[in-house]
Amino acid sequence: MIEARELDKRLPDGKVLLDRVSFKALPGEFVALLGASGAGKTLTIRAMAGLTNLTSGDVRLTINPGESRSIAQAKGRELRRLRSQVGVIFQGLQLVKRLTVIENVMIGRLGSIHPVRSWLYGFTDGEASQAYTALERVGMQSFAGRITGSLSGGEMQRVAVARAVHQKPLLYLADEPIASLDPRNAETVMAMLQMLSRETLVVGAFHQPDLVRRYCTRAIALRQGKVVYDGPPALSQSQLLEVYGAEIATMEQQVGLQ
């Protein structure tokens, strides 16, 4: 389980980016953060991953039953340990294009091994085998030896998912993982995340209500940094209008919402 408690983020000029954002997400859920551009989706994901400093509030990750740790307040080694339990799938992929596919997947375990071993010895044959298994889960095993930069955008996003799988996290966080993909590849990635959510909690930021309705178990909508909806993933037209405002007209043209 992960819990966001009164997440608040303000700029020095007083502008509010997150305004007391609170929710719990439980194992077995596939939770979508919805909202217009600038609503606070990505900032919430980054706060949950310990990648941004909050003005106030806390993020707590359950490590074992009855035992939770604060990501927001953790520092140094403790923060690195907690981050190693969170598999983040970025919109920008964050892959090293000059490395092979399987090398990029193995990088997902760097936070779980001692830096000296990673510098001097690299990864073991067992870890390479586990990375190959992660590629099998996303249908990319035949690309293991390919240079990552030679892949298409959809293929690279699947490698990014495999890297997170190889990490064996307690939680997956996905920041707009399908934003730059064509419809077919977007469906493929959403199906993969849905599959993973049956074993491990998935929380993602999305901009496609139709795909959220079909693949996710729950939606949390943000507007101007506030939670304005938390419930079933099939939002009504009036609810979408409240969340997206004037942006809904453009979305209707893109995804055929009626």
C-alpha positions in Angstrom: 0.0 0.0 0.0 1.0 3.6 -0.6 -0.6 6.6 1.1 -0.4 10.2 0.1 -1.1 12.4 3.1 -2.0 16.1 2.6 0.6 16.6 -0.2 1.2 20.3 -0.5 3.6 22.0 -2.9 4.0 25.8 -3.2 6.4 27.9 -5.1 8.3 30.8 -3.5 5.9 33.3 -5.2 2.9 31.5 -3.4 1.6 29.6 -6.5 0.0 26.3 -5.4 1.0 23.2 -7.4 -0.4 20.6 -5.0 -3.2 21.4 -2.5 -3.6 18.8 0.2 -3.7 15.8 -2.1 -4.6 12.7 -0.1 -5.4 9.1 -1.1 -4.5 5.5 -0.4 -3.8 2.9 -3.0 -3.9 -0.8 -2.2 -2.4 -4.0 -3.7 -4.5 -5.3 -6.6 -5.5 -1.8 -7.8 -4.6 -0.1 -11.1 -5.0 3.5 -10.1 -5.1 6.3 -12.7 -4.3 9.9 -12.0 -6.3 12.0 -14.5 -6.3 15.7 -15.2 -5.6 18.5 -17.6 -2.0 19.6 -18.4 -0.6 21.2 -15.3 -3.2 19.7 -12.9 -0.5 18.1 -10.7 -0.4 14.5 -12.0 3.3 14.2 -12.7 4.2 16.2 -9.6 2.1 13.7 -7.5 3.9 10.8 -9.1 7.3 12.4 -8.5 6.4 13.0 -4.8 5.4 9.4 -4.4 8.7 8.3 -5.9 10.7 10.6 -3.6 11.9 12.7 -6.5 10.6 16.1 -5.4 10.6 18.0 -2.2 7.1 18.9 -0.7 6.2 22.0 1.2 4.3 19.8 3.6 2.7 16.4 3.7 3.9 12.8 3.6 4.1 9.7 1.4 4.2 6.4 3.2 5.0 3.1 1.6 4.1 -0.2 3.3 7.1 -2.4 3.3 5.7 -5.3 5.3 2.2 -5.8 6.9 1.9 -3.2 9.7 5.2 -1.6 8.7 5.3 1.6 6.6 8.1 4.1 5.9 8.1 7.7 4.9 9.4 8.4 1.4 8.9 12.1 1.7 11.0 12.4 4.9 13.7 9.8 4.1 17.2 10.9 3.3 20.4 9.3 2.1 20.7 5.5 2.3 17.1 5.1 3.6 15.7 7.1 0.6 17.8 5.0 -1.8 16.5 1.8 -0.2 12.9 3.0 -0.5 13.3 4.1 -4.1 14.6 0.6 -4.9 11.2 -0.7 -3.9 9.4 1.6 -6.4 9.5 0.8 -10.1 9.1 4.1 -12.1 8.2 4.0 -15.8 8.9 7.5 -17.2 7.3 9.2 -20.2 10.8 10.0 -21.4 11.9 6.3 -21.0 15.3 7.2 -19.4 16.9 4.3 -21.3 20.6 4.4 -22.4 20.2 4.1 -26.1 23.8 2.9 -26.7 23.4 -0.1 -24.5 21.7 -3.4 -25.4 18.1 -4.0 -24.4 19.0 -6.6 -21.8 21.7 -4.2 -20.3 19.0 -1.5 -19.9 16.8 -4.0 -18.2 19.5 -5.0 -15.8 20.1 -1.4 -14.8 16.8 -1.6 -13.0 18.5 -3.5 -10.2 21.3 -1.1 -9.6 19.6 0.4 -6.6 19.5 -3.1 -5.0 23.2 -4.0 -5.2 26.3 -2.5 -3.6 27.9 0.3 -5.8 31.3 -1.3 -5.5 30.1 -4.6 -7.0 28.3 -2.6 -9.9 31.6 -0.7 -10.6 34.0 -3.7 -10.4 32.0 -6.8 -11.4 28.8 -5.7 -13.0 25.8 -8.1 -13.0 25.8 -11.8 -12.5 24.6 -14.5 -14.9 21.6 -15.1 -12.6 20.7 -11.4 -12.8 21.0 -11.5 -16.6 18.7 -14.6 -16.6 16.1 -12.7 -14.5 16.3 -9.7 -16.8 15.6 -12.1 -19.8 12.6 -13.4 -17.9 11.4 -9.8 -17.5 11.7 -9.2 -21.2 9.7 -12.4 -21.8 6.9 -10.9 -19.7 6.6 -8.0 -22.1 7.2 -10.0 -25.3 10.6 -8.5 -26.0 12.9 -11.4 -25.3 13.9 -11.7 -29.0 15.3 -8.1 -28.8 17.6 -8.8 -25.9 20.8 -8.3 -27.8 19.6 -5.3 -29.9 21.0 -1.8 -29.4 18.2 0.0 -27.6 18.5 3.1 -29.8 17.5 1.0 -32.9 14.0 0.3 -31.5 10.8 2.0 -32.1 9.1 4.2 -29.5 6.6 1.5 -28.6 9.3 -1.1 -28.3 11.5 1.1 -26.1 8.5 1.7 -23.8 8.1 -2.0 -23.4 11.8 -2.3 -22.5 11.2 0.4 -19.8 8.3 -1.7 -18.4 10.6 -4.8 -18.4 13.3 -2.8 -16.5 10.7 -1.9 -13.8 9.6 -5.6 -13.7 13.2 -6.7 -13.2 13.4 -4.4 -10.2 10.8 -6.5 -8.4 9.3 -3.5 -6.7 6.5 -3.2 -4.2 4.8 -0.5 -6.3 4.9 0.6 -10.0 4.6 4.3 -10.7 4.0 5.2 -14.4 4.3 8.9 -15.5 2.4 9.4 -18.7 3.8 6.1 -20.1 1.6 6.1 -23.3 1.6 9.9 -24.0 3.8 9.6 -27.1 2.6 6.2 -28.4 0.3 5.4 -31.3 -3.1 3.8 -30.3 -2.0 0.2 -30.9 1.2 0.6 -28.8 -0.8 2.5 -26.1 -3.2 -0.4 -25.8 -0.3 -2.8 -25.5 1.3 -0.9 -22.7 -2.0 -0.4 -20.8 -2.6 -4.2 -21.1 0.9 -4.9 -19.7 0.3 -2.5 -16.7 -3.1 -4.1 -16.1 -1.4 -7.5 -16.0 1.2 -6.3 -13.6 -1.4 -4.7 -11.3 -2.9 -8.1 -10.6 0.3 -8.9 -8.7 1.7 -5.5 -7.7 0.0 -2.1 -7.1 0.2 0.2 -10.1 -0.4 4.0 -10.0 -0.1 6.0 -13.2 -0.6 9.4 -14.6 -2.7 9.4 -17.8 -4.3 11.8 -20.2 -6.6 9.3 -21.9 -10.0 8.8 -20.0 -11.2 6.2 -22.5 -8.2 3.9 -21.9 -8.4 4.5 -18.1 -12.1 3.4 -18.2 -11.2 0.2 -20.0 -8.0 -0.9 -18.1 -7.9 0.7 -14.7 -9.8 -0.2 -11.5 -10.0 3.4 -10.1 -9.5 7.0 -11.1 -8.3 9.9 -9.1 -8.8 13.3 -10.9 -6.9 16.4 -10.1 -7.7 20.0 -11.1 -5.4 22.9 -10.2 -3.6 20.6 -7.7 -6.7 19.4 -5.9 -8.4 16.1 -5.9 -11.9 16.6 -7.5 -12.8 13.0 -8.1 -11.9 9.6 -6.6 -13.9 6.6 -7.7 -14.7 4.2 -10.5 -12.7 4.7 -13.7 -15.7 5.4 -16.0 -16.2 9.1 -15.5 -19.4 10.7 -16.9 -19.3 13.5 -19.4 -20.2 16.0 -16.8 -17.4 14.7 -14.5 -14.9 14.9 -17.3 -16.0 18.5 -18.0 -15.4 19.3 -14.3 -11.9 17.8 -14.5 -10.7 19.1 -17.8 -12.7 22.2 -18.4 -12.3 23.6 -21.9 -9.7 21.0 -22.7 -12.4 18.4 -23.0 -13.3 19.6 -26.5 -9.9 18.8 -27.9 -9.9 15.5 -26.1 -13.2 14.5 -27.7 -11.7 15.1 -31.1 -8.7 12.9 -30.2 -10.3 10.0 -28.5 -13.9 10.1 -29.8 -15.5 10.8 -26.4 -19.2 11.5 -26.8 
